[in-house]
Structure formats: structure tokens, C-alpha cells
Amino acid sequence: MTLASDLQQIAPGVFAWWPGQDGVWGLANCGLIASQGEALLIDTPYTPALTDNFLAAARAAAGHAALTRVAVTHANGDHTWGLQQLPDAEVIATHAALEHQCLEPTPQQLTALGRDTDPDQPLGRYFRQHFGQFDFSDIRVVSPTTTFTGRLDLQVGSIPVVLHEVGPAHTVGDLIVHLPEQRVVFAGDIAFAGDHPPHWAGPLERISEACERILALDPEWIVPGHGPLMTPDALREYIAYLDDLSDHADVMHAQGRTSIEAVHILLKEGRYPGLGLPERLAITLGTEFRHLDRDSTAPDMVTLVSQAARIAWDLAAADSPTR
């Protein structure tokens, strides 16, 4: 899959690349910071083809600056599997991101899921709809070369850059990228715009706290991991969504309901209108209920996606009874 998408300048020397499609998995936002012949990339797209598109735009914007440093906001494949296109780059991530990388399904496993699942069953249909557009063959997963905990200060030409560890939240290894002078924060998947998020680590309280940390940095613009650029007010709306979802999870868990029952109740009530991919509530609430159960086992990501696929199947059947 290739995608025509240009870098858009947010502030002097600061660019964001976003595919601009809602209602799909895998099309993640990336970034570029370029100043005085130096550059820092923020994340890479899902596949080599998408990454080549991003890198072509980044090289045009960066001029003579070599693309030899990448800050990775977390270890999900849609933010990291393009790293093989930068074989000599320093890859910076939190130390905890290495742990999540061990949990992430491999490109080979995703290829097998697309090949071996039944397209007439929920997971097979859902996987083909959302992941069938990507070519995962020949992807080599690249591990970080530089890791840190807490905070890491960088300099890109004249631009100071601060990496803040905020995980576990979306995943165990999240970081955000703060540009204090430009008043920009690259939030990674701490924040989603337009669609329901699939949060894997949680709990929701931690994700909300990470968003509050972003607001405390006084940004003018926030680049979410997916979806369009956010203002501080948009991020506050997202925090309200997270807190409301957490409150409902607490109540329904105390009532003895399962996470999937909770999803069906919220969807029947029509909560959170306007957000795409409502089936991903199965993932985030599955994560939240695991915390409420004091279950410290690692999430089974394929099982969570399978549950989301069943929700999507049921929603599609309700919309088209004759399907």
C-alpha cells in the first residue's frame, strides 16, 4: 500500500505527517524536527512502502539533514515497522518499550492471520477489512538502540526536544515528545482523534494522567497518534471521554458484568456518538476490566482483536439484517 501524504508544517522546523483517514487501523501519524542541518524523526509508518513515502517527504523538508535519529513513541507495529528503511539510524525509546515489543504480534503472525482465517467469520472478515491493505511480508522488526527511563533531553540544531516517559498507559512503554519553544507535543497513541482508541496496557486513569501531563506542558498543538491535529480543548474532550469510560467500567464491573456486556450496554445507550471504530471499546474495556480484576497477566492482543471483530460483525448485522 502506498499513500499520497505530505508533511505539514506546524511550527518552524516542526512537521507532522498524517494519512488523514478515519475508521481504519494502522495509518499512524509521524513527525519530523529539522534545524541547522540536523533532524529527528518521530515514529515510522506500518510498512516499508508507507515509510518510503514518509521518508521522501521528510528528506525534502529536511534539506541536507541526515535522517539518522528516530524517537519511537511506543512499540506498536504501526509506529515502528518502517524502521528497517533506516538501517543506520539511532532508534530512541523507553526501556519499557522493549517489554512491549515482545508482546506485539510479529509481521509473520499478522500475515498468517490474513492468510489462514476464514473470511466468512468475524475475525477473518475484520482482519481483511482493516489489515488486508498492508503488505507485512519481508518486514524485519528493529529494536531500539538507545533506551531511557523518566526523561531524555535532546538537541536538534537550535531546537530543544524533551522526551518524557508516560507509560504504562496506551502500552507499557509510551513516551511523548515535547518541543517547549515551539509549544508542540507529539503524543503518540496516548491520544486519538476521531476514533475510539484501543488501549492495551492501561488503566484508563494512567492514560488520563498522561494527557493531563501534556496539558501541563502548555502546548499550542498536540499531534495524536492517529487522526487530525488537536488543540488543548480537543485533548480536554478526550480526557473527559476517558474519565467517563472509566466511571462506567467501575460501575458495571461492580455489578458483576463482563467487559463485553459493558460494551454492548454503552453501544445500546449510544454513548460517544461521532467516534469511529466503536468495536475497539472491547479492547479498552477488556484492558480496564483486567485491572479491576487485579489480573497482572500480559494482554492477549489477538483475543482482544477477536472480541472487537465480533462486536463489529454484530453491528454490521444489525445495520444490514439481510447480510
N, C-alpha and C positions, 0 to 999 in steps of 0.2 A: 504494500500500500504506500502510495506517495500522497502528499498533501501540499497544496499551494498555500503557504502561510508565511508572511513576512514578520520580521521583528518590528515591534512598535516601540518608539522611544517614550519612556515615562518621565525621565529626568535626564539632565546632561550626563552622558556616559552610561546610562542605565536603560536596558531594553528588555521587553517581555515578548515571548513567542507563545501565542495560544492558538490552537486549531479552531476555536470558535464553534464547536458543535456540542449541543446539549443532548442528553438522553442516550449516551453511549459510554462504554468503558474504554479506558486505555489511552485517550487523547489528552495527555498531560501538558500543563504549561511548563515552559523552561525560561531561562533568563540569561542575560549577558551583561557583564560590567566591563567597560573598556575605558582606559585612561592612560595617556602618556606611554603608549606602546606596550601596555600590559593588559591582560584580560583574565576574567574569571567567568566560567560558565556555571549555571545553576541547573542541575539535572540534565538528563538527556531523554529523548523520546523512546518509545517502546521497541522499535525495530531499527535495523541498520538503514533501511530505506528512508524512514521518517527522520532519523538522525542526520543522514546526509543532507536532507533538505534544510534542517535546522542549522547545521554547520555551515552550509553555503551562505545562508543569510547572516550568520554570526561573523563569518570571515569578511563579508562585505562591509558590515558595520564596524568591525574592529580594526580595519585597515591593516597595518603591518604587525599588529599584536599577535603573538603566537597563542594558540588555544591549547595551553598546557596545564591548566588547573581547572578542576571541576569540584564544586561543592554539591554534595548529594544530600537532599533533604530527608530521605529515608530510603529503605531498600526495596520497595515495591518495584517490580519489573518495568512498569510503565514510566518510571523515573530513572531507571538505571541500565536497561538492557542495550542502550545505544553506546555505552562506554567503550565497547570494543572498537569503535570507529576512531577512538583517540588512544592508541596503544601506548603512547609515551607520556600521557597526562598523569599528573598527581591528582588522585581522587580522594577528597576530604569528606569524612563522615563522622558521626559519633561512633564511639566504640560499641555502643549497644546495637548499632545498625548491623554489625556483623552477626549478632544473635538472630535478628530477624531474617537475614539473608538465608540462614539455614532452614527457616520455616517456609520460605517462599517457594511455591511450585516452580519447577525448572522449566525452561523453554521446551525441553523434550517432553515433559509431562503434559504441558498445555497442548503440544502438537498431538500427543496421543489422545487426549480428551476430545479434541476436534475430530480425530480420525475414528475413534472407537466407540463414541457414544451414539445412541440411537437418536436420529434427528426427529423422530416422531414421539419422543419422550421429553419431559421438561428440561432436563439438563442439556441434552443434545441440541435441542432447538435453541435454548438460550445461549449456549456456548457459540453456536454457529452465527447467531444473530449479532453477538457482541464481540466475539474474538475471531470469527472466521475471516474478517477483513485483514488480519495481521499475518505476516509470514514469520513464524518463530524458528524456522529451520536455520541451522548453522549459527545460532546465537551463542556466544560464549559469555557466560556471566563473569564479570570483572569485580573483584573485591576492592574495597578501599585500600589505599596505600598509606594514608595518614588519618589517624583517628584521635579523638579527644573526648573529654568529658567536661561538662559545665559550659565553658566559654572559650572561643578561639578568636583572636583578633588578627585580621589580615590587612594588607595594604595593596590596592590595585592602582598603580600610578599615584594620582593625588587623592584617590577615593578610599577612605577608611571603611572597612567591612567588618562586621561583628557577627560571628556565628554563635547562636545560643541553643544549647540543648534543651528541648522542651518535652521529650519523651520520658516514660511511655505515655502516649496519647493516641494518635492515629495508629502508630506502630510503636514498638519498644524503643526505636532509635531515632525519633524525629529531631530535626533542627530547623530553625528559622534563620534567614539571612537578613540582617538589619543594615541599612545604609543611613546612618544618622544624619549626615549632611544633606542628602537628597530626600530624606523623610519617606523612604520606601522600605517595605518589608516583603520579602518573598516567604510565604507562609508554608509552602509545600502542602501536604494534604491535611494539615491542621484545619484548613478552611476549604470549603467547597462553595461554589456559586452556581445556582440554577438547578442542581440535582441533589437528591438525598446522598449523603456520604456513606461509604462502607468502612466503618471504623473497626480495626482488627484487635487493638490492644486495650484501649480504654483505661479506666472507666470514663463515662461521659464528663464527669466532674473534672478530670485531668485535662480533657480537650478544651472544655470551657475555660479552665485556668490558663491554658496556653494561649488561647485567644485574648484573654484579659492581659496577659503579658505583652502581646503585640500592641494592644491599645495603649498600654503604659509607655510604650516607646514613642508615642505621638506621631504616627505615620500620617502622611497625606494620602498615600496609596498603598494598598495591600494586594499582592499578586497571589491568588489562591492556587492550590494545586491543580484545580480544574475549574473552568468557567471564566467569565469575564472579570476584569479588574474590579476590586472592591474599595469602597470608601470606608472610613471608620464606622459610619452609621450602618452600612451594609454588614459589617462584621458584628456590630451590636445585635442586629437582627438575627444573625447566625447563632450568636451566643444564646439569645432568647429561645431559639429553636432547640438547641442542645439542652438547655435547662428544663424546658417544658417536656422534652422527651425523657429526660432523667426522672422528672417527677412522676410521669405516667408509668415508667418502668418500676419505680419504687412501689407505687400503689398496687399495680397488677401483680407484681411478684409477691407482695404481702397477701394478696387474695388467693395465692396458690396457682396462678395461671402460668402457662409456659410462655416463652418468648414469642413463639409463633401465634399463639392465641392473642397475645398483646398486639402483634402486627395486624391481625385481622380486625381487632376492635378499633384500632386507630384508623385503619383504612375505611372501615364502615362508617366511622364518625366523620370522615372527610377532613381529617386534620392535615395541616400543612399543604393546602392547595397551591398549585403552581410549581411545586418541586417535582422534577422528573425522577425516573427510576425508583418509584416507591417500594418496589420489592427489596431494595437494599436495606430497608428497615429490618429485614430478617437478619442481616449481618450485624448491624449495630446493636440491635436489641439482643441478639444472641450473645454478643460480647458483654453487654451490660448485665444480662441475667447470669452469666458465668461469674462475674464479680459479685453479684448479690448472693450467689450460692457459695461464695468463697472457694471457687474452683480455680486452682492455680495452674491447671494443665494448659499446655500450649493450644491455641485455637487450631481446629482442623479447617483450613481455608476452603478446601474442596467441598466439605459438608456444608459450610455456611453458604457458599455459592449455590449449591444444590437446593438449599432451602429457599434462597432468593428466586431461583429458577422456577420452583413450584409455585411461589406466590405470583410471579409474572404470568405463568401458564394459566392460573386460575383467574387472574384479572383479565387476560385476553379472552378466555372462555366466557366470562361474564359480559364482556363488550360485544362478543360475536357468538351468540348461543348456538349457531348452526355450524361453527367451525369443526 
